[in-house]
Amino acid sequence: MKPISEIVKKKPWFGWFLFFCTMAVVFLLGLFASSVMERRAEAVFAYKPTVKINENEPRNEIWGKNFPREYQSYIQTEDTSFKSMYNSSNNDDMLAHYPRLVILWAGYAFSKEYNQPRGHLWAVKDVRDILRTGAPKNENEGPMPGTCWTCKSPDVPRMMKEMGIENFYKATWASLGKEIVNPIGCADCHDAETMNLHISRPALIEAFQRTGKDITKSSHQEMRSLVCAQCHVEYYFKGDSKYLTFPWDKGATIEDMEKYYDEIKFSDWTHSISKAPMLKAQHPDYEVFKMGVHADRGVACADCHMPYVNEGGVKYTNHHIKSPLSHISKSCQVCHRQSEEKLRTNVYERQKSVFQLRDKAEELIVKAHFEAKAAWDAGAKEDEMKDVLTLIRHAQWRWDFVAAGHGNSFHAPLECSRILGTSIDKAQEARLLLSRILAAHGINKPVAFPDFSTKEKAQKIVWPDLEKMKADKKVFKETIVPKWLQQAKERESKYPVSSFL
């Protein structure tokens, strides 16, 4: 091959060609370097702290002074306009949509009021207002434990630090009402000094410690799910102190947790119709998510519910935490190349299949509750009913495990279908045993079921004094809640309160 110098001598135009090519490459590299430096400078400018954020700072608007884009997206969690095939962000009355729930949870507070969850900005208000938390007669006493506040506010870590974790849990719900006033936000997931993701609730740390895992060694990607797992999990209140506990000691599958609960003989309540010792699944979103294909591929909760967005050349995490179906282009289509309509259809097809099984499980379990009551009324003894009540307990636990997490039918549709299949099996087995017990006590005709076709009809069966409960709650909201807020404002110089009261 001839040297370049010889080629240039014979063909002078080639030298000029090389010159201009070199200049073009240098120019492009310069543009690239300038762009990178400009974006870095812009990022530094955008995130330059303007205020010092103190430890346990609960007010999201203060954090927002340093992180305006994240804050502006966060306050959009106030929006309640989203609606999909089965879910919404509008606090919809689930008992009105599904009256069977009143029967399934008969005797438990969820059958008084149960709504679709709204965004994080509503957390404190909604837990104050809902009928499930009852109506304290004054601003300090009962009726629920302080544990009920745990996941609702960045005020909680401060109170746990001041009172001690166990004392916080066993305090009355009402006694903490004047302290828990700021809605879920920045301090729940971020360290005030480093801004790194951190775990602010002890129950998750304790659960992993009991299984031999040091959560402090988790990767950043793992933390983008673990901060959600602080609250979006199955849990129970342990012992007289109502200590918040995750039942993962034997594992995090439904069978593992069921075995854990059975061995310690725990039940959330006794069903007021069948007298079965029941388990109430709370919202095992993290456990079910871990059973699905997205978790298996390394996807985090935040990847879909809080996707990255670009604004003015700055990349940041969208803190308008919501269903990925509301922004498919920023969530699903980052990995999947199908159209929005196709992806939405895929989700709905999975949900439909799971909901068909869920509907059948509900139907059979409700019948089993009423048939168990008929058996008791006919004179059945405890030793006759023991196996039946266990089957009802296990069947409903499985149904509730799927139903309680609003995204479960998408997160792990195969596992949810398997779980509901075993729920149906156990409900059928319970009903078969009940038919034999009823026959042994002279009942050979099908049990007549009362009319529970509407929420109102169902609640008349379960809660004959519900109207008084509602009246008491109204008085509570008109008298006690204003006192809480006034007390919160009076100590504002020490622990400021959010503008979102």
C-alpha positions in Angstrom: 0.0 0.0 0.0 1.4 3.4 -1.0 2.2 5.9 1.9 -0.3 8.9 2.3 2.5 11.4 1.4 3.0 9.8 -2.0 -0.8 9.8 -2.7 -1.0 13.5 -1.7 1.8 14.4 -4.1 0.2 12.7 -7.0 -3.4 13.8 -6.0 -3.3 17.2 -4.2 -7.1 17.2 -3.9 -6.8 14.1 -1.5 -4.9 16.2 1.0 -7.6 18.8 1.1 -10.2 16.0 1.5 -8.3 14.7 4.6 -8.0 18.2 6.0 -11.8 18.9 5.7 -12.6 15.4 7.1 -10.4 16.1 10.1 -11.9 19.5 10.7 -15.4 18.0 10.5 -14.6 15.3 13.1 -13.0 17.9 15.4 -16.0 20.2 15.0 -18.5 17.3 15.9 -16.4 16.2 18.9 -16.4 19.8 20.1 -20.2 20.1 19.8 -20.6 16.8 21.7 -18.2 17.9 24.5 -19.9 21.3 24.7 -23.3 19.6 24.9 -22.2 17.3 27.7 -20.6 20.1 29.7 -23.7 22.3 29.1 -26.0 19.6 30.4 -23.8 18.9 33.3 -23.7 22.6 34.2 -27.5 22.8 33.8 -27.9 19.8 36.0 -25.7 21.3 38.7 -27.6 24.5 38.4 -31.0 22.7 38.5 -30.1 20.7 41.6 -28.1 23.3 43.5 -29.5 23.3 47.0 -31.3 26.5 48.0 -32.3 25.4 51.6 -30.8 23.0 54.1 -33.1 20.1 54.7 -33.1 19.0 58.3 -33.4 15.4 59.5 -37.0 14.3 59.8 -38.2 17.3 57.7 -41.8 16.3 57.0 -42.9 19.1 54.7 -42.6 18.1 51.0 -42.7 21.7 49.9 -39.4 22.3 51.7 -37.8 19.5 49.9 -39.3 20.9 46.7 -37.3 24.1 47.0 -34.2 22.0 46.2 -36.0 19.6 43.8 -38.7 21.6 42.1 -39.3 19.2 39.2 -39.7 16.2 41.5 -42.0 18.2 43.8 -44.2 19.5 41.0 -44.7 16.0 39.8 -45.3 14.8 43.4 -48.2 17.2 44.0 -49.9 15.8 41.0 -50.7 12.7 43.2 -53.7 14.9 44.3 -55.2 14.1 40.9 -58.0 11.6 41.0 -59.0 11.4 37.3 -57.3 8.1 36.3 -59.6 5.2 35.6 -58.8 1.8 34.0 -60.9 -1.3 33.4 -61.0 -2.3 37.1 -59.3 0.4 39.1 -59.2 4.2 39.6 -57.5 6.9 41.7 -60.9 8.4 42.7 -61.6 6.8 46.1 -64.4 4.7 44.5 -66.6 2.8 46.9 -65.5 -0.8 46.4 -68.3 -2.2 48.6 -70.9 -0.6 46.3 -69.2 -2.2 43.3 -68.7 -5.6 45.0 -71.3 -6.1 47.7 -70.0 -9.6 48.4 -67.0 -8.0 50.1 -69.3 -7.0 53.0 -70.1 -10.7 53.6 -66.5 -11.9 53.1 -65.3 -9.4 55.7 -68.3 -9.7 58.0 -67.4 -8.5 61.5 -64.2 -6.8 60.3 -63.8 -3.0 59.8 -63.2 -3.4 56.0 -66.9 -4.3 55.6 -67.8 -0.9 57.0 -66.0 1.1 54.3 -63.4 0.2 51.7 -62.4 2.5 48.8 -60.0 2.6 45.9 -56.8 4.2 47.1 -56.1 7.8 46.1 -52.6 9.3 45.6 -50.0 9.7 48.3 -51.1 13.3 48.9 -54.4 12.1 50.3 -52.9 9.5 52.7 -53.4 11.3 56.0 -56.8 12.7 55.2 -58.2 9.4 53.9 -57.1 7.4 57.0 -58.7 10.0 59.2 -61.9 10.1 57.3 -62.6 6.4 56.6 -65.1 4.6 58.8 -62.6 1.8 59.5 -60.6 3.9 61.9 -63.7 4.5 64.0 -64.7 7.6 65.9 -62.6 8.6 69.0 -64.6 10.3 71.6 -61.8 12.8 72.3 -58.5 13.8 70.7 -56.4 11.3 72.8 -58.3 8.0 73.3 -58.7 5.0 71.0 -60.1 3.2 69.2 -57.3 1.9 66.9 -53.6 1.5 67.8 -50.9 3.9 66.7 -49.6 1.3 64.3 -52.3 2.4 61.9 -50.4 5.6 61.2 -47.2 3.8 60.3 -47.3 4.2 56.5 -49.2 7.4 56.2 -46.7 10.2 56.9 -43.1 11.3 57.2 -44.0 12.5 60.7 -43.9 8.8 61.8 -40.1 8.4 61.9 -39.8 11.5 64.1 -42.4 10.1 66.5 -40.8 6.7 66.6 -37.5 8.3 67.5 -39.1 10.4 70.2 -41.3 7.7 71.7 -39.5 4.5 70.8 -40.8 2.1 68.2 -42.9 -0.1 70.5 -44.4 2.8 72.4 -45.4 4.4 69.1 -47.2 1.2 68.0 -49.1 0.6 71.2 -50.1 4.2 71.6 -53.7 5.0 70.7 -54.4 6.1 67.2 -56.2 9.2 68.4 -53.3 10.3 70.7 -51.1 10.6 67.7 -53.6 12.5 65.5 -52.2 15.9 66.3 -48.7 14.7 65.3 -49.3 12.8 62.1 -50.4 15.6 59.8 -48.0 15.7 56.8 -48.9 13.3 53.9 -46.5 10.6 52.5 -43.6 12.2 50.8 -39.9 12.8 50.3 -38.6 11.9 53.8 -40.3 8.6 53.7 -37.9 7.4 51.0 -34.9 9.8 50.9 -32.1 10.5 53.4 -32.2 14.3 54.2 -28.4 14.7 54.0 -27.4 12.5 51.1 -30.7 12.3 49.2 -30.0 8.6 48.7 -32.9 6.2 48.9 -33.2 4.8 52.4 -35.6 2.7 54.6 -37.4 4.9 57.2 -39.7 2.2 58.6 -38.2 -0.5 60.9 -40.6 -3.3 60.1 -39.0 -4.0 56.7 -35.5 -3.9 58.1 -36.5 -6.3 60.9 -38.3 -8.7 58.5 -35.1 -9.0 56.3 -32.9 -9.3 59.4 -34.9 -12.3 60.6 -34.4 -14.0 57.2 -30.6 -13.2 57.3 -30.5 -10.4 54.8 -28.8 -7.1 55.4 -30.9 -4.6 53.6 -28.2 -1.9 53.8 -26.2 -3.8 51.2 -29.0 -3.6 48.6 -28.2 -2.1 45.2 -29.7 1.2 44.1 -32.0 -0.7 41.7 -33.2 -2.9 44.5 -33.8 0.1 46.7 -36.2 1.5 43.9 -38.5 -1.3 45.0 -37.6 -1.7 48.6 -38.7 1.8 49.5 -42.1 0.8 48.2 -41.9 -2.5 50.1 -41.9 -0.5 53.4 -45.7 -0.2 53.1 -47.0 -2.1 50.1 -46.7 -5.5 51.8 -48.6 -8.1 53.9 -48.3 -7.4 57.6 -50.0 -8.0 60.9 -50.1 -6.4 64.4 -48.1 -8.7 66.7 -49.1 -9.1 70.4 -50.6 -6.7 72.9 -48.2 -3.9 71.7 -49.6 -4.2 68.1 -46.0 -4.4 66.9 -46.0 -4.1 63.1 -44.6 -7.3 61.7 -44.1 -8.8 58.2 -44.8 -12.6 58.3 -41.8 -13.6 56.1 -40.0 -15.8 58.6 -40.8 -19.0 56.7 -40.7 -17.3 53.3 -42.8 -14.8 51.3 -45.1 -17.2 49.3 -48.8 -17.4 50.2 -48.3 -20.9 51.6 -45.2 -19.8 53.7 -47.1 -17.0 55.3 -50.2 -19.1 55.8 -48.0 -21.7 57.7 -46.5 -18.9 59.7 -49.9 -17.6 60.8 -51.3 -21.1 61.5 -48.3 -22.0 63.7 -48.7 -19.0 65.9 -52.5 -19.4 65.9 -53.0 -15.8 64.7 -56.2 -14.5 63.2 -57.2 -10.9 62.4 -60.8 -11.5 63.4 -63.5 -14.1 63.9 -66.0 -14.0 61.0 -69.4 -12.9 62.4 -71.4 -15.3 60.1 -69.3 -18.5 59.9 -67.3 -18.0 63.1 -64.1 -18.9 61.2 -60.8 -17.5 62.5 -59.9 -15.3 59.6 -56.8 -13.8 58.0 -57.1 -10.4 56.3 -54.5 -9.9 53.5 -53.5 -6.3 53.6 -51.9 -5.3 50.3 -49.1 -7.8 49.4 -48.0 -5.8 46.3 -44.3 -6.4 46.9 -44.6 -10.1 47.5 -46.8 -10.6 44.4 -44.6 -8.3 42.3 -41.5 -10.5 43.2 -43.4 -13.5 41.8 -43.8 -12.0 38.4 -41.8 -11.8 35.2 -40.9 -8.1 35.6 -39.1 -8.6 38.9 -37.4 -11.7 37.5 -36.0 -9.4 34.7 -34.7 -6.9 37.2 -37.4 -4.3 36.8 -38.1 -2.1 39.8 -41.4 -0.7 41.0 -40.2 2.8 40.2 -39.3 1.9 36.6 -43.0 1.6 35.8 -44.8 3.7 38.4 -42.2 6.5 38.5 -40.5 6.5 35.1 -37.7 8.8 34.2 -38.6 11.9 32.2 -36.6 14.7 30.5 -37.4 18.3 30.9 -35.2 21.2 29.6 -32.4 18.7 29.1 -32.6 17.5 32.7 -33.5 13.8 33.4 -35.4 13.2 36.6 -37.8 10.7 38.2 -41.4 11.5 37.9 -42.9 11.5 41.4 -46.5 11.4 40.2 -46.7 7.8 41.4 -49.6 6.2 39.5 -50.6 3.3 37.2 -48.3 2.7 34.3 -51.4 2.5 32.1 -51.7 6.3 32.5 -48.4 6.9 30.8 -47.6 3.8 28.7 -45.2 5.6 26.4 -42.9 6.4 29.4 -43.4 3.1 31.2 -44.2 0.1 29.1 -42.8 1.3 25.7 -39.4 1.9 27.2 -38.9 -1.8 26.8 -41.9 -3.0 24.7 -42.3 -1.8 21.1 -45.9 -2.6 20.6 -48.5 0.1 20.3 -50.1 1.6 23.4 -53.5 0.0 22.5 -51.9 -3.4 22.1 -50.1 -3.1 25.4 -53.2 -1.9 27.2 -55.2 -4.8 25.7 -52.6 -7.3 26.9 -52.9 -6.0 30.5 -56.7 -6.1 30.4 -56.7 -9.7 29.0 -54.6 -10.8 32.0 -56.8 -8.9 34.4 -60.0 -10.4 32.9 -58.7 -14.0 33.3 -57.7 -13.4 36.9 -61.0 -11.6 37.7 -63.1 -14.5 36.4 -61.3 -16.8 38.9 -61.6 -14.3 41.6 -65.4 -14.0 41.0 -65.9 -17.7 41.3 -63.8 -17.9 44.5 -65.9 -15.1 46.0 -69.1 -16.8 45.1 -68.1 -20.1 46.7 -66.6 -18.6 49.9 -69.7 -16.5 50.6 -71.9 -19.6 50.3 -69.6 -21.5 52.6 -69.9 -18.7 55.3 -73.7 -18.9 55.2 -73.7 -22.7 55.1 -71.4 -22.7 58.1 -73.9 -20.5 60.0 -76.7 -22.9 59.0 -74.6 -25.8 60.4 -74.1 -23.9 63.7 -77.8 -23.1 63.9 -78.6 -26.7 63.3 -76.5 -27.7 66.3 -73.1 -28.5 64.9 -70.3 -28.9 67.5 -66.8 -27.3 67.4 -65.1 -30.6 66.7 -67.3 -31.1 63.7 -66.6 -27.7 62.4 -62.9 -27.4 63.0 -61.7 -28.7 59.6 -64.5 -26.7 57.8 -63.5 -23.4 59.4 -59.8 -24.0 58.6 -60.7 -24.6 54.9 -62.8 -21.4 54.8 -59.9 -19.5 56.5 -57.4 -20.8 53.9 -59.7 -20.3 50.9 -60.5 -16.7 51.8 -56.8 -15.9 52.7 -55.9 -17.0 49.1 -58.7 -15.0 47.5 -57.9 -11.9 49.6 -54.1 -12.2 48.9 -54.9 -11.7 45.2 -57.8 -9.2 45.6 -56.1 -6.9 48.2 -53.4 -5.8 45.8 -54.9 -3.7 43.0 -52.1 -4.5 40.6 -51.6 -8.1 41.5 -53.5 -9.5 38.4 -50.9 -7.8 36.2 -47.8 -8.2 38.4 -48.0 -12.0 38.5 -51.0 -13.3 36.6 -49.9 -16.9 36.5 -49.3 -17.0 40.3 -52.5 -15.2 41.0 -54.4 -17.7 38.9 -52.7 -20.6 40.7 -53.6 -19.1 44.1 -57.2 -18.5 43.1 -57.4 -22.1 41.8 -56.4 -23.4 45.2 -58.9 -21.0 46.8 -61.7 -22.5 44.8 -60.6 -26.0 45.6 -60.6 -25.3 49.3 -64.0 -23.5 49.2 -65.5 -26.5 47.4 -64.0 -28.9 49.9 -65.4 -26.8 52.8 -68.9 -26.8 51.2 -68.7 -30.6 50.7 -67.9 -31.2 54.3 -70.7 -28.7 55.3 -73.2 -30.6 53.3 -72.4 -33.8 55.3 -72.5 -31.9 58.6 -75.9 -30.4 57.7 -77.3 -33.8 56.6 -76.1 -35.3 59.9 -78.2 -32.6 61.7 -81.3 -33.2 59.6 -80.8 -30.4 57.0 -81.1 -32.0 53.5 -82.2 -29.0 51.5 -80.0 -26.3 50.0 -79.3 -23.4 52.5 -81.3 -20.3 51.7 -79.1 -17.3 51.3 -80.2 -13.8 52.3 -80.3 -10.9 49.8 -76.9 -9.2 49.7 -77.2 -7.9 46.2 -76.3 -4.3 47.2 -73.9 -2.8 49.7 -76.8 -1.5 51.8 -78.6 -4.9 52.0 -75.3 -6.7 52.8 -74.4 -4.2 55.6 -77.8 -4.6 57.2 -77.0 -8.3 57.7 -73.5 -7.6 59.1 -73.7 -4.1 60.8 -77.2 -3.4 62.1 -75.9 -0.3 64.0 -73.9 1.1 61.0 -75.9 4.3 60.8 -74.9 5.2 64.4 -71.2 4.5 63.5 -71.5 6.9 60.6 -73.1 9.6 62.8 -70.3 9.2 65.4 -67.7 9.5 62.6 -69.3 12.7 61.4 -69.1 14.2 64.9 -65.5 13.1 65.1 -64.6 14.8 61.8 -66.4 18.0 62.8 -65.0 18.2 66.4 -61.9 16.2 67.0 -60.1 16.6 63.7 -60.1 20.4 63.9 -58.6 20.1 67.4 -55.8 17.9 66.0 -55.0 20.4 63.3 -55.1 23.4 65.7 -52.7 21.5 68.1 -50.4 20.8 65.1 -50.3 24.4 64.2 -49.6 25.5 67.8 -46.3 23.5 67.8 -45.4 24.6 64.3 -42.3 26.4 65.3 -40.8 23.1 66.5 -42.2 20.7 63.9 -43.8 22.6 61.0 -46.9 21.2 59.3 -47.5 20.9 55.6 -49.8 23.3 53.7 -51.7 20.1 52.6 -53.7 19.7 55.8 
